[in-house]
């Protein structure tokens, strides 16, 4: 990772799905799904998957809401 960028969520194995299916899921291994970077006095949250998509698990909304909650803090 680049200096100042920290990964928050990543795909740890070649078979990351607990249910469902995905083409080429083995290529996700060690891929970063969520990262945070220090930018000036703030933080930039980078989301790989579309976390507000209608089929996303409810657990992914925590990433969005935590990012919004931290946006107002210094």
PDB file of N, H, CA, C and O in Angstrom:
ATOM      1  N   UNK A   1       0.839  -1.180   0.000  1.00  0.00           N
ATOM      2  CA  UNK A   1       0.000   0.000   0.000  1.00  0.00           C
ATOM      3  C   UNK A   1       0.885   1.245   0.000  1.00  0.00           C
ATOM      4  O   UNK A   1       2.033   1.221   0.444  1.00  0.00           O
ATOM      5  N   UNK A   2       0.330   2.295  -0.496  1.00  0.00           N
ATOM      6  H   UNK A   2      -0.602   2.315  -0.857  1.00  0.00           H
ATOM      7  CA  UNK A   2       1.034   3.572  -0.530  1.00  0.00           C
ATOM      8  C   UNK A   2       1.174   4.135   0.884  1.00  0.00           C
ATOM      9  O   UNK A   2       0.409   3.778   1.780  1.00  0.00           O
ATOM     10  N   UNK A   3       2.134   4.999   1.074  1.00  0.00           N
ATOM     11  H   UNK A   3       2.756   5.290   0.346  1.00  0.00           H
ATOM     12  CA  UNK A   3       2.361   5.603   2.385  1.00  0.00           C
ATOM     13  C   UNK A   3       1.142   6.441   2.780  1.00  0.00           C
ATOM     14  O   UNK A   3       0.644   7.230   1.976  1.00  0.00           O
ATOM     15  N   UNK A   4       0.673   6.275   3.985  1.00  0.00           N
ATOM     16  H   UNK A   4       1.077   5.634   4.637  1.00  0.00           H
ATOM     17  CA  UNK A   4      -0.480   7.015   4.468  1.00  0.00           C
ATOM     18  C   UNK A   4      -1.814   6.372   4.146  1.00  0.00           C
ATOM     19  O   UNK A   4      -2.859   6.884   4.545  1.00  0.00           O
ATOM     20  N   UNK A   5      -1.794   5.252   3.427  1.00  0.00           N
ATOM     21  H   UNK A   5      -0.945   4.836   3.103  1.00  0.00           H
ATOM     22  CA  UNK A   5      -3.025   4.538   3.085  1.00  0.00           C
ATOM     23  C   UNK A   5      -3.055   3.242   3.884  1.00  0.00           C
ATOM     24  O   UNK A   5      -2.080   2.491   3.912  1.00  0.00           O
ATOM     25  N   UNK A   6      -4.181   2.994   4.529  1.00  0.00           N
ATOM     26  H   UNK A   6      -4.973   3.604   4.506  1.00  0.00           H
ATOM     27  CA  UNK A   6      -4.324   1.788   5.365  1.00  0.00           C
ATOM     28  C   UNK A   6      -5.524   0.997   4.879  1.00  0.00           C
ATOM     29  O   UNK A   6      -6.598   1.562   4.673  1.00  0.00           O
ATOM     30  N   UNK A   7      -5.355  -0.298   4.695  1.00  0.00           N
ATOM     31  H   UNK A   7      -4.482  -0.757   4.862  1.00  0.00           H
ATOM     32  CA  UNK A   7      -6.496  -1.111   4.273  1.00  0.00           C
ATOM     33  C   UNK A   7      -7.357  -1.447   5.482  1.00  0.00           C
ATOM     34  O   UNK A   7      -6.851  -1.749   6.562  1.00  0.00           O
ATOM     35  N   UNK A   8      -8.658  -1.388   5.278  1.00  0.00           N
ATOM     36  H   UNK A   8      -9.069  -1.142   4.401  1.00  0.00           H
ATOM     37  CA  UNK A   8      -9.622  -1.626   6.348  1.00  0.00           C
ATOM     38  C   UNK A   8     -10.298  -2.976   6.153  1.00  0.00           C
ATOM     39  O   UNK A   8     -10.493  -3.718   7.116  1.00  0.00           O
ATOM     40  N   UNK A   9     -10.656  -3.299   4.912  1.00  0.00           N
ATOM     41  H   UNK A   9     -10.497  -2.696   4.130  1.00  0.00           H
ATOM     42  CA  UNK A   9     -11.301  -4.576   4.599  1.00  0.00           C
ATOM     43  C   UNK A   9     -10.681  -5.130   3.324  1.00  0.00           C
ATOM     44  O   UNK A   9     -10.448  -4.393   2.366  1.00  0.00           O
ATOM     45  N   UNK A  10     -10.417  -6.433   3.319  1.00  0.00           N
ATOM     46  H   UNK A  10     -10.607  -7.031   4.098  1.00  0.00           H
ATOM     47  CA  UNK A  10      -9.790  -7.056   2.165  1.00  0.00           C
ATOM     48  C   UNK A  10     -10.269  -8.492   2.044  1.00  0.00           C
ATOM     49  O   UNK A  10     -10.868  -9.042   2.969  1.00  0.00           O
ATOM     50  N   UNK A  11     -10.000  -9.085   0.901  1.00  0.00           N
ATOM     51  H   UNK A  11      -9.514  -8.638   0.151  1.00  0.00           H
ATOM     52  CA  UNK A  11     -10.369 -10.478   0.647  1.00  0.00           C
ATOM     53  C   UNK A  11      -9.178 -11.342   1.028  1.00  0.00           C
ATOM     54  O   UNK A  11      -8.112 -11.249   0.419  1.00  0.00           O
ATOM     55  N   UNK A  12      -9.367 -12.185   2.040  1.00  0.00           N
ATOM     56  H   UNK A  12     -10.233 -12.261   2.535  1.00  0.00           H
ATOM     57  CA  UNK A  12      -8.254 -12.914   2.632  1.00  0.00           C
ATOM     58  C   UNK A  12      -7.972 -14.260   1.962  1.00  0.00           C
ATOM     59  O   UNK A  12      -6.868 -14.791   2.081  1.00  0.00           O
ATOM     60  N   UNK A  13      -8.955 -14.810   1.264  1.00  0.00           N
ATOM     61  H   UNK A  13      -9.853 -14.379   1.168  1.00  0.00           H
ATOM     62  CA  UNK A  13      -8.754 -16.135   0.686  1.00  0.00           C
ATOM     63  C   UNK A  13      -9.170 -16.160  -0.781  1.00  0.00           C
ATOM     64  O   UNK A  13      -9.698 -15.180  -1.308  1.00  0.00           O
ATOM     65  N   UNK A  14      -8.925 -17.294  -1.428  1.00  0.00           N
ATOM     66  H   UNK A  14      -8.496 -18.090  -0.999  1.00  0.00           H
ATOM     67  CA  UNK A  14      -9.326 -17.457  -2.823  1.00  0.00           C
ATOM     68  C   UNK A  14     -10.818 -17.728  -2.958  1.00  0.00           C
ATOM     69  O   UNK A  14     -11.364 -17.626  -4.056  1.00  0.00           O
ATOM     70  N   UNK A  15     -11.481 -18.069  -1.868  1.00  0.00           N
ATOM     71  H   UNK A  15     -11.038 -18.152  -0.976  1.00  0.00           H
ATOM     72  CA  UNK A  15     -12.920 -18.328  -1.876  1.00  0.00           C
ATOM     73  C   UNK A  15     -13.585 -17.475  -0.806  1.00  0.00           C
ATOM     74  O   UNK A  15     -13.959 -17.994   0.246  1.00  0.00           O
ATOM     75  N   UNK A  16     -13.741 -16.176  -1.050  1.00  0.00           N
ATOM     76  H   UNK A  16     -13.437 -15.754  -1.904  1.00  0.00           H
ATOM     77  CA  UNK A  16     -14.238 -15.272  -0.016  1.00  0.00           C
ATOM     78  C   UNK A  16     -15.749 -15.318   0.203  1.00  0.00           C
ATOM     79  O   UNK A  16     -16.232 -14.853   1.235  1.00  0.00           O
ATOM     80  N   UNK A  17     -16.498 -15.867  -0.742  1.00  0.00           N
ATOM     81  H   UNK A  17     -16.105 -16.245  -1.580  1.00  0.00           H
ATOM     82  CA  UNK A  17     -17.957 -15.842  -0.622  1.00  0.00           C
ATOM     83  C   UNK A  17     -18.455 -16.910   0.333  1.00  0.00           C
ATOM     84  O   UNK A  17     -17.997 -18.052   0.288  1.00  0.00           O
ATOM     85  N   UNK A  18     -19.383 -16.547   1.188  1.00  0.00           N
ATOM     86  H   UNK A  18     -19.755 -15.620   1.224  1.00  0.00           H
ATOM     87  CA  UNK A  18     -20.009 -17.515   2.081  1.00  0.00           C
ATOM     88  C   UNK A  18     -21.271 -18.095   1.459  1.00  0.00           C
ATOM     89  O   UNK A  18     -21.710 -19.186   1.825  1.00  0.00           O
ATOM     90  N   UNK A  19     -21.845 -17.364   0.525  1.00  0.00           N
ATOM     91  H   UNK A  19     -21.488 -16.479   0.228  1.00  0.00           H
ATOM     92  CA  UNK A  19     -22.998 -17.852  -0.227  1.00  0.00           C
ATOM     93  C   UNK A  19     -23.012 -17.149  -1.577  1.00  0.00           C
ATOM     94  O   UNK A  19     -22.327 -16.144  -1.766  1.00  0.00           O
ATOM     95  N   UNK A  20     -23.776 -17.666  -2.495  1.00  0.00           N
ATOM     96  H   UNK A  20     -24.333 -18.483  -2.342  1.00  0.00           H
ATOM     97  CA  UNK A  20     -23.841 -17.062  -3.818  1.00  0.00           C
ATOM     98  C   UNK A  20     -22.709 -17.535  -4.706  1.00  0.00           C
ATOM     99  O   UNK A  20     -22.072 -18.551  -4.430  1.00  0.00           O
ATOM    100  N   UNK A  21     -22.462 -16.799  -5.767  1.00  0.00           N
ATOM    101  H   UNK A  21     -22.979 -15.973  -5.991  1.00  0.00           H
ATOM    102  CA  UNK A  21     -21.411 -17.179  -6.692  1.00  0.00           C
ATOM    103  C   UNK A  21     -20.791 -15.932  -7.314  1.00  0.00           C
ATOM    104  O   UNK A  21     -21.393 -14.858  -7.317  1.00  0.00           O
ATOM    105  N   UNK A  22     -19.600 -16.089  -7.831  1.00  0.00           N
ATOM    106  H   UNK A  22     -19.110 -16.961  -7.828  1.00  0.00           H
ATOM    107  CA  UNK A  22     -18.918 -14.993  -8.526  1.00  0.00           C
ATOM    108  C   UNK A  22     -17.953 -15.603  -9.527  1.00  0.00           C
ATOM    109  O   UNK A  22     -17.276 -16.584  -9.221  1.00  0.00           O
ATOM    110  N   UNK A  23     -17.887 -15.033 -10.711  1.00  0.00           N
ATOM    111  H   UNK A  23     -18.437 -14.236 -10.960  1.00  0.00           H
ATOM    112  CA  UNK A  23     -16.903 -15.480 -11.692  1.00  0.00           C
ATOM    113  C   UNK A  23     -15.542 -14.926 -11.316  1.00  0.00           C
ATOM    114  O   UNK A  23     -15.409 -13.738 -11.022  1.00  0.00           O
ATOM    115  N   UNK A  24     -14.545 -15.773 -11.326  1.00  0.00           N
ATOM    116  H   UNK A  24     -14.653 -16.738 -11.565  1.00  0.00           H
ATOM    117  CA  UNK A  24     -13.178 -15.328 -11.048  1.00  0.00           C
ATOM    118  C   UNK A  24     -12.924 -14.915  -9.623  1.00  0.00           C
ATOM    119  O   UNK A  24     -12.059 -14.078  -9.368  1.00  0.00           O
ATOM    120  N   UNK A  25     -13.664 -15.485  -8.680  1.00  0.00           N
ATOM    121  H   UNK A  25     -14.367 -16.165  -8.887  1.00  0.00           H
ATOM    122  CA  UNK A  25     -13.491 -15.074  -7.284  1.00  0.00           C
ATOM    123  C   UNK A  25     -12.081 -15.328  -6.772  1.00  0.00           C
ATOM    124  O   UNK A  25     -11.653 -14.679  -5.818  1.00  0.00           O
ATOM    125  N   UNK A  26     -11.348 -16.256  -7.381  1.00  0.00           N
ATOM    126  H   UNK A  26     -11.696 -16.784  -8.156  1.00  0.00           H
ATOM    127  CA  UNK A  26      -9.979 -16.533  -6.932  1.00  0.00           C
ATOM    128  C   UNK A  26      -9.068 -15.326  -7.145  1.00  0.00           C
ATOM    129  O   UNK A  26      -8.037 -15.209  -6.482  1.00  0.00           O
ATOM    130  N   UNK A  27      -9.434 -14.426  -8.064  1.00  0.00           N
ATOM    131  H   UNK A  27     -10.272 -14.522  -8.603  1.00  0.00           H
ATOM    132  CA  UNK A  27      -8.634 -13.231  -8.329  1.00  0.00           C
ATOM    133  C   UNK A  27      -8.818 -12.149  -7.256  1.00  0.00           C
ATOM    134  O   UNK A  27      -8.089 -11.157  -7.242  1.00  0.00           O
ATOM    135  N   UNK A  28      -9.786 -12.340  -6.365  1.00  0.00           N
ATOM    136  H   UNK A  28     -10.379 -13.146  -6.376  1.00  0.00           H
ATOM    137  CA  UNK A  28     -10.021 -11.368  -5.288  1.00  0.00           C
ATOM    138  C   UNK A  28      -9.024 -11.499  -4.147  1.00  0.00           C
ATOM    139  O   UNK A  28      -8.874 -10.570  -3.353  1.00  0.00           O
ATOM    140  N   UNK A  29      -8.333 -12.646  -4.048  1.00  0.00           N
ATOM    141  H   UNK A  29      -8.455 -13.401  -4.692  1.00  0.00           H
ATOM    142  CA  UNK A  29      -7.414 -12.886  -2.930  1.00  0.00           C
ATOM    143  C   UNK A  29      -6.441 -11.719  -2.763  1.00  0.00           C
ATOM    144  O   UNK A  29      -5.792 -11.293  -3.718  1.00  0.00           O
ATOM    145  N   UNK A  30      -6.354 -11.217  -1.547  1.00  0.00           N
ATOM    146  H   UNK A  30      -6.882 -11.563  -0.771  1.00  0.00           H
ATOM    147  CA  UNK A  30      -5.498 -10.095  -1.150  1.00  0.00           C
ATOM    148  C   UNK A  30      -5.912  -8.764  -1.781  1.00  0.00           C
ATOM    149  O   UNK A  30      -5.179  -7.780  -1.674  1.00  0.00           O
ATOM    150  N   UNK A  31      -7.060  -8.720  -2.427  1.00  0.00           N
ATOM    151  H   UNK A  31      -7.655  -9.519  -2.514  1.00  0.00           H
ATOM    152  CA  UNK A  31      -7.564  -7.458  -2.972  1.00  0.00           C
ATOM    153  C   UNK A  31      -8.191  -6.621  -1.873  1.00  0.00           C
ATOM    154  O   UNK A  31      -8.799  -7.159  -0.948  1.00  0.00           O
ATOM    155  N   UNK A  32      -8.047  -5.329  -1.969  1.00  0.00           N
ATOM    156  H   UNK A  32      -7.553  -4.892  -2.721  1.00  0.00           H
ATOM    157  CA  UNK A  32      -8.560  -4.403  -0.951  1.00  0.00           C
ATOM    158  C   UNK A  32      -9.971  -3.968  -1.316  1.00  0.00           C
ATOM    159  O   UNK A  32     -10.223  -3.539  -2.442  1.00  0.00           O
ATOM    160  N   UNK A  33     -10.889  -4.079  -0.365  1.00  0.00           N
ATOM    161  H   UNK A  33     -10.684  -4.428   0.550  1.00  0.00           H
ATOM    162  CA  UNK A  33     -12.267  -3.668  -0.571  1.00  0.00           C
ATOM    163  C   UNK A  33     -12.516  -2.262  -0.003  1.00  0.00           C
ATOM    164  O   UNK A  33     -13.261  -1.475  -0.587  1.00  0.00           O
ATOM    165  N   UNK A  34     -11.890  -1.956   1.133  1.00  0.00           N
ATOM    166  H   UNK A  34     -11.285  -2.595   1.608  1.00  0.00           H
ATOM    167  CA  UNK A  34     -12.051  -0.641   1.767  1.00  0.00           C
ATOM    168  C   UNK A  34     -10.680  -0.185   2.270  1.00  0.00           C
ATOM    169  O   UNK A  34      -9.952  -0.952   2.901  1.00  0.00           O
ATOM    170  N   UNK A  35     -10.343   1.064   1.984  1.00  0.00           N
ATOM    171  H   UNK A  35     -10.935   1.687   1.472  1.00  0.00           H
ATOM    172  CA  UNK A  35      -9.080   1.649   2.458  1.00  0.00           C
ATOM    173  C   UNK A  35      -9.366   3.051   2.980  1.00  0.00           C
ATOM    174  O   UNK A  35     -10.356   3.683   2.610  1.00  0.00           O
ATOM    175  N   UNK A  36      -8.478   3.518   3.845  1.00  0.00           N
ATOM    176  H   UNK A  36      -7.674   3.004   4.145  1.00  0.00           H
ATOM    177  CA  UNK A  36      -8.585   4.885   4.374  1.00  0.00           C
ATOM    178  C   UNK A  36      -7.226   5.557   4.195  1.00  0.00           C
ATOM    179  O   UNK A  36      -6.180   4.946   4.416  1.00  0.00           O
ATOM    180  N   UNK A  37      -7.263   6.816   3.793  1.00  0.00           N
ATOM    181  H   UNK A  37      -8.112   7.312   3.613  1.00  0.00           H
ATOM    182  CA  UNK A  37      -6.031   7.584   3.572  1.00  0.00           C
ATOM    183  C   UNK A  37      -6.129   8.913   4.300  1.00  0.00           C
ATOM    184  O   UNK A  37      -7.185   9.544   4.330  1.00  0.00           O
ATOM    185  N   UNK A  38      -5.029   9.322   4.879  1.00  0.00           N
ATOM    186  H   UNK A  38      -4.171   8.809   4.855  1.00  0.00           H
ATOM    187  CA  UNK A  38      -4.941  10.630   5.525  1.00  0.00           C
ATOM    188  C   UNK A  38      -4.707  11.668   4.432  1.00  0.00           C
ATOM    189  O   UNK A  38      -3.744  11.568   3.671  1.00  0.00           O
ATOM    190  N   UNK A  39      -5.585  12.658   4.357  1.00  0.00           N
ATOM    191  H   UNK A  39      -6.366  12.739   4.975  1.00  0.00           H
ATOM    192  CA  UNK A  39      -5.457  13.727   3.364  1.00  0.00           C
ATOM    193  C   UNK A  39      -5.573  15.056   4.105  1.00  0.00           C
ATOM    194  O   UNK A  39      -6.648  15.428   4.577  1.00  0.00           O
ATOM    195  N   UNK A  40      -4.473  15.748   4.195  1.00  0.00           N
ATOM    196  H   UNK A  40      -3.601  15.446   3.811  1.00  0.00           H
ATOM    197  CA  UNK A  40      -4.473  17.004   4.950  1.00  0.00           C
ATOM    198  C   UNK A  40      -4.850  16.744   6.394  1.00  0.00           C
ATOM    199  O   UNK A  40      -4.221  15.932   7.072  1.00  0.00           O
ATOM    200  N   UNK A  41      -5.883  17.440   6.866  1.00  0.00           N
ATOM    201  H   UNK A  41      -6.394  18.101   6.316  1.00  0.00           H
ATOM    202  CA  UNK A  41      -6.361  17.234   8.245  1.00  0.00           C
ATOM    203  C   UNK A  41      -7.501  16.236   8.304  1.00  0.00           C
ATOM    204  O   UNK A  41      -8.029  15.967   9.383  1.00  0.00           O
ATOM    205  N   UNK A  42      -7.893  15.680   7.161  1.00  0.00           N
ATOM    206  H   UNK A  42      -7.465  15.898   6.285  1.00  0.00           H
ATOM    207  CA  UNK A  42      -9.032  14.773   7.125  1.00  0.00           C
ATOM    208  C   UNK A  42      -8.669  13.365   6.694  1.00  0.00           C
ATOM    209  O   UNK A  42      -7.497  13.006   6.585  1.00  0.00           O
ATOM    210  N   UNK A  43      -9.694  12.588   6.454  1.00  0.00           N
ATOM    211  H   UNK A  43     -10.647  12.880   6.543  1.00  0.00           H
ATOM    212  CA  UNK A  43      -9.542  11.200   6.027  1.00  0.00           C
ATOM    213  C   UNK A  43     -10.363  10.980   4.770  1.00  0.00           C
ATOM    214  O   UNK A  43     -11.461  11.519   4.627  1.00  0.00           O
ATOM    215  N   UNK A  44      -9.825  10.191   3.867  1.00  0.00           N
ATOM    216  H   UNK A  44      -8.934   9.753   3.983  1.00  0.00           H
ATOM    217  CA  UNK A  44     -10.516   9.810   2.651  1.00  0.00           C
ATOM    218  C   UNK A  44     -10.796   8.322   2.729  1.00  0.00           C
ATOM    219  O   UNK A  44      -9.873   7.520   2.870  1.00  0.00           O
ATOM    220  N   UNK A  45     -12.069   7.946   2.639  1.00  0.00           N
ATOM    221  H   UNK A  45     -12.819   8.598   2.525  1.00  0.00           H
ATOM    222  CA  UNK A  45     -12.456   6.545   2.665  1.00  0.00           C
ATOM    223  C   UNK A  45     -12.696   6.082   1.235  1.00  0.00           C
ATOM    224  O   UNK A  45     -13.460   6.704   0.498  1.00  0.00           O
ATOM    225  N   UNK A  46     -12.048   4.996   0.844  1.00  0.00           N
ATOM    226  H   UNK A  46     -11.427   4.490   1.444  1.00  0.00           H
ATOM    227  CA  UNK A  46     -12.143   4.456  -0.506  1.00  0.00           C
ATOM    228  C   UNK A  46     -12.879   3.118  -0.443  1.00  0.00           C
ATOM    229  O   UNK A  46     -12.439   2.194   0.243  1.00  0.00           O
ATOM    230  N   UNK A  47     -13.990   3.017  -1.155  1.00  0.00           N
ATOM    231  H   UNK A  47     -14.347   3.767  -1.712  1.00  0.00           H
ATOM    232  CA  UNK A  47     -14.796   1.804  -1.164  1.00  0.00           C
ATOM    233  C   UNK A  47     -14.719   1.167  -2.543  1.00  0.00           C
ATOM    234  O   UNK A  47     -15.086   1.796  -3.535  1.00  0.00           O
ATOM    235  N   UNK A  48     -14.246  -0.079  -2.619  1.00  0.00           N
ATOM    236  H   UNK A  48     -13.949  -0.591  -1.813  1.00  0.00           H
ATOM    237  CA  UNK A  48     -14.184  -0.792  -3.886  1.00  0.00           C
ATOM    238  C   UNK A  48     -15.555  -1.255  -4.331  1.00  0.00           C
ATOM    239  O   UNK A  48     -16.014  -0.859  -5.402  1.00  0.00           O
ATOM    240  N   UNK A  49     -16.225  -2.085  -3.539  1.00  0.00           N
ATOM    241  H   UNK A  49     -15.852  -2.407  -2.668  1.00  0.00           H
ATOM    242  CA  UNK A  49     -17.576  -2.518  -3.919  1.00  0.00           C
ATOM    243  C   UNK A  49     -18.590  -1.399  -3.720  1.00  0.00           C
ATOM    244  O   UNK A  49     -18.371  -0.489  -2.920  1.00  0.00           O
ATOM    245  N   UNK A  50     -19.665  -1.466  -4.428  1.00  0.00           N
ATOM    246  H   UNK A  50     -19.843  -2.204  -5.078  1.00  0.00           H
ATOM    247  CA  UNK A  50     -20.729  -0.473  -4.278  1.00  0.00           C
ATOM    248  C   UNK A  50     -21.533  -0.817  -3.027  1.00  0.00           C
ATOM    249  O   UNK A  50     -22.426  -1.663  -3.072  1.00  0.00           O
ATOM    250  N   UNK A  51     -21.217  -0.164  -1.916  1.00  0.00           N
ATOM    251  H   UNK A  51     -20.491   0.523  -1.879  1.00  0.00           H
ATOM    252  CA  UNK A  51     -21.789  -0.549  -0.621  1.00  0.00           C
ATOM    253  C   UNK A  51     -23.229  -0.108  -0.435  1.00  0.00           C
ATOM    254  O   UNK A  51     -23.869  -0.528   0.529  1.00  0.00           O
ATOM    255  N   UNK A  52     -23.751   0.706  -1.301  1.00  0.00           N
ATOM    256  H   UNK A  52     -23.231   1.047  -2.084  1.00  0.00           H
ATOM    257  CA  UNK A  52     -25.158   1.113  -1.190  1.00  0.00           C
ATOM    258  C   UNK A  52     -26.038   0.383  -2.196  1.00  0.00           C
ATOM    259  O   UNK A  52     -27.208   0.733  -2.352  1.00  0.00           O
ATOM    260  N   UNK A  53     -25.504  -0.617  -2.876  1.00  0.00           N
ATOM    261  H   UNK A  53     -24.554  -0.901  -2.749  1.00  0.00           H
ATOM    262  CA  UNK A  53     -26.273  -1.379  -3.853  1.00  0.00           C
ATOM    263  C   UNK A  53     -27.344  -2.192  -3.146  1.00  0.00           C
ATOM    264  O   UNK A  53     -27.145  -2.625  -2.011  1.00  0.00           O
ATOM    265  N   UNK A  54     -28.457  -2.399  -3.793  1.00  0.00           N
ATOM    266  H   UNK A  54     -28.618  -2.046  -4.715  1.00  0.00           H
ATOM    267  CA  UNK A  54     -29.606  -3.049  -3.163  1.00  0.00           C
ATOM    268  C   UNK A  54     -29.346  -4.478  -2.699  1.00  0.00           C
ATOM    269  O   UNK A  54     -30.045  -4.965  -1.809  1.00  0.00           O
ATOM    270  N   UNK A  55     -28.367  -5.160  -3.273  1.00  0.00           N
ATOM    271  H   UNK A  55     -27.799  -4.765  -3.996  1.00  0.00           H
ATOM    272  CA  UNK A  55     -28.116  -6.558  -2.910  1.00  0.00           C
ATOM    273  C   UNK A  55     -26.955  -6.715  -1.931  1.00  0.00           C
ATOM    274  O   UNK A  55     -26.573  -7.842  -1.614  1.00  0.00           O
ATOM    275  N   UNK A  56     -26.388  -5.616  -1.449  1.00  0.00           N
ATOM    276  H   UNK A  56     -26.698  -4.701  -1.707  1.00  0.00           H
ATOM    277  CA  UNK A  56     -25.274  -5.720  -0.517  1.00  0.00           C
ATOM    278  C   UNK A  56     -25.763  -6.199   0.849  1.00  0.00           C
ATOM    279  O   UNK A  56     -26.892  -5.897   1.237  1.00  0.00           O
ATOM    280  N   UNK A  57     -24.932  -6.941   1.582  1.00  0.00           N
ATOM    281  H   UNK A  57     -24.015  -7.187   1.266  1.00  0.00           H
ATOM    282  CA  UNK A  57     -25.305  -7.343   2.941  1.00  0.00           C
ATOM    283  C   UNK A  57     -25.421  -6.122   3.860  1.00  0.00           C
ATOM    284  O   UNK A  57     -24.757  -5.109   3.639  1.00  0.00           O
ATOM    285  N   UNK A  58     -26.237  -6.223   4.854  1.00  0.00           N
ATOM    286  H   UNK A  58     -26.775  -7.046   5.033  1.00  0.00           H
ATOM    287  CA  UNK A  58     -26.455  -5.105   5.771  1.00  0.00           C
ATOM    288  C   UNK A  58     -25.183  -4.700   6.499  1.00  0.00           C
ATOM    289  O   UNK A  58     -25.040  -3.539   6.881  1.00  0.00           O
ATOM    290  N   UNK A  59     -24.264  -5.626   6.696  1.00  0.00           N
ATOM    291  H   UNK A  59     -24.381  -6.569   6.385  1.00  0.00           H
ATOM    292  CA  UNK A  59     -23.014  -5.314   7.387  1.00  0.00           C
ATOM    293  C   UNK A  59     -22.170  -4.280   6.669  1.00  0.00           C
ATOM    294  O   UNK A  59     -21.373  -3.590   7.304  1.00  0.00           O
ATOM    295  N   UNK A  60     -22.329  -4.155   5.342  1.00  0.00           N
ATOM    296  H   UNK A  60     -22.977  -4.715   4.826  1.00  0.00           H
ATOM    297  CA  UNK A  60     -21.520  -3.188   4.603  1.00  0.00           C
ATOM    298  C   UNK A  60     -21.980  -1.755   4.847  1.00  0.00           C
ATOM    299  O   UNK A  60     -21.212  -0.821   4.619  1.00  0.00           O
ATOM    300  N   UNK A  61     -23.196  -1.564   5.299  1.00  0.00           N
ATOM    301  H   UNK A  61     -23.820  -2.323   5.484  1.00  0.00           H
ATOM    302  CA  UNK A  61     -23.667  -0.209   5.579  1.00  0.00           C
ATOM    303  C   UNK A  61     -22.904   0.418   6.742  1.00  0.00           C
ATOM    304  O   UNK A  61     -22.848   1.643   6.855  1.00  0.00           O
ATOM    305  N   UNK A  62     -22.319  -0.404   7.603  1.00  0.00           N
ATOM    306  H   UNK A  62     -22.364  -1.399   7.511  1.00  0.00           H
ATOM    307  CA  UNK A  62     -21.515   0.120   8.714  1.00  0.00           C
ATOM    308  C   UNK A  62     -20.333   0.921   8.175  1.00  0.00           C
ATOM    309  O   UNK A  62     -19.952   1.936   8.758  1.00  0.00           O
ATOM    310  N   UNK A  63     -19.753   0.468   7.063  1.00  0.00           N
ATOM    311  H   UNK A  63     -20.063  -0.356   6.590  1.00  0.00           H
ATOM    312  CA  UNK A  63     -18.646   1.212   6.464  1.00  0.00           C
ATOM    313  C   UNK A  63     -19.095   2.611   6.069  1.00  0.00           C
ATOM    314  O   UNK A  63     -18.406   3.592   6.346  1.00  0.00           O
ATOM    315  N   UNK A  64     -20.245   2.698   5.425  1.00  0.00           N
ATOM    316  H   UNK A  64     -20.805   1.900   5.200  1.00  0.00           H
ATOM    317  CA  UNK A  64     -20.762   3.988   4.968  1.00  0.00           C
ATOM    318  C   UNK A  64     -21.099   4.901   6.148  1.00  0.00           C
ATOM    319  O   UNK A  64     -20.681   6.059   6.175  1.00  0.00           O
ATOM    320  N   UNK A  65     -21.843   4.391   7.110  1.00  0.00           N
ATOM    321  H   UNK A  65     -22.182   3.451   7.088  1.00  0.00           H
ATOM    322  CA  UNK A  65     -22.285   5.228   8.224  1.00  0.00           C
ATOM    323  C   UNK A  65     -21.130   5.634   9.136  1.00  0.00           C
ATOM    324  O   UNK A  65     -21.127   6.741   9.675  1.00  0.00           O
ATOM    325  N   UNK A  66     -20.151   4.749   9.313  1.00  0.00           N
ATOM    326  H   UNK A  66     -20.153   3.850   8.875  1.00  0.00           H
ATOM    327  CA  UNK A  66     -18.978   5.128  10.108  1.00  0.00           C
ATOM    328  C   UNK A  66     -18.169   6.204   9.405  1.00  0.00           C
ATOM    329  O   UNK A  66     -17.646   7.109  10.055  1.00  0.00           O
ATOM    330  N   UNK A  67     -18.059   6.118   8.076  1.00  0.00           N
ATOM    331  H   UNK A  67     -18.484   5.383   7.548  1.00  0.00           H
ATOM    332  CA  UNK A  67     -17.346   7.153   7.320  1.00  0.00           C
ATOM    333  C   UNK A  67     -18.061   8.496   7.448  1.00  0.00           C
ATOM    334  O   UNK A  67     -17.418   9.534   7.603  1.00  0.00           O
ATOM    335  N   UNK A  68     -19.393   8.474   7.384  1.00  0.00           N
ATOM    336  H   UNK A  68     -19.916   7.630   7.258  1.00  0.00           H
ATOM    337  CA  UNK A  68     -20.151   9.711   7.541  1.00  0.00           C
ATOM    338  C   UNK A  68     -20.002  10.286   8.948  1.00  0.00           C
ATOM    339  O   UNK A  68     -19.889  11.500   9.118  1.00  0.00           O
ATOM    340  N   UNK A  69     -20.003   9.421   9.944  1.00  0.00           N
ATOM    341  H   UNK A  69     -20.095   8.435   9.806  1.00  0.00           H
ATOM    342  CA  UNK A  69     -19.874   9.877  11.329  1.00  0.00           C
ATOM    343  C   UNK A  69     -18.489  10.485  11.572  1.00  0.00           C
ATOM    344  O   UNK A  69     -18.355  11.467  12.302  1.00  0.00           O
ATOM    345  N   UNK A  70     -17.467   9.896  10.959  1.00  0.00           N
ATOM    346  H   UNK A  70     -17.575   9.098  10.366  1.00  0.00           H
ATOM    347  CA  UNK A  70     -16.105  10.406  11.155  1.00  0.00           C
ATOM    348  C   UNK A  70     -15.827  11.650  10.325  1.00  0.00           C
ATOM    349  O   UNK A  70     -14.855  12.358  10.585  1.00  0.00           O
ATOM    350  N   UNK A  71     -16.662  11.927   9.332  1.00  0.00           N
ATOM    351  H   UNK A  71     -17.452  11.352   9.120  1.00  0.00           H
ATOM    352  CA  UNK A  71     -16.423  13.065   8.427  1.00  0.00           C
ATOM    353  C   UNK A  71     -16.449  14.389   9.170  1.00  0.00           C
ATOM    354  O   UNK A  71     -15.724  15.312   8.799  1.00  0.00           O
ATOM    355  N   UNK A  72     -17.254  14.503  10.195  1.00  0.00           N
ATOM    356  H   UNK A  72     -17.842  13.753  10.497  1.00  0.00           H
ATOM    357  CA  UNK A  72     -17.366  15.756  10.924  1.00  0.00           C
ATOM    358  C   UNK A  72     -16.342  15.933  12.027  1.00  0.00           C
ATOM    359  O   UNK A  72     -16.265  17.001  12.634  1.00  0.00           O
ATOM    360  N   UNK A  73     -15.556  14.906  12.297  1.00  0.00           N
ATOM    361  H   UNK A  73     -15.618  14.038  11.804  1.00  0.00           H
ATOM    362  CA  UNK A  73     -14.569  14.980  13.376  1.00  0.00           C
ATOM    363  C   UNK A  73     -13.232  15.473  12.865  1.00  0.00           C
ATOM    364  O   UNK A  73     -12.918  15.315  11.685  1.00  0.00           O
ATOM    365  N   UNK A  74     -12.456  16.059  13.726  1.00  0.00           N
ATOM    366  H   UNK A  74     -12.711  16.187  14.685  1.00  0.00           H
ATOM    367  CA  UNK A  74     -11.106  16.512  13.351  1.00  0.00           C
ATOM    368  C   UNK A  74     -10.074  15.829  14.186  1.00  0.00           C
ATOM    369  O   UNK A  74      -8.881  16.078  14.019  1.00  0.00           O
TER     370      UNK A  74
END
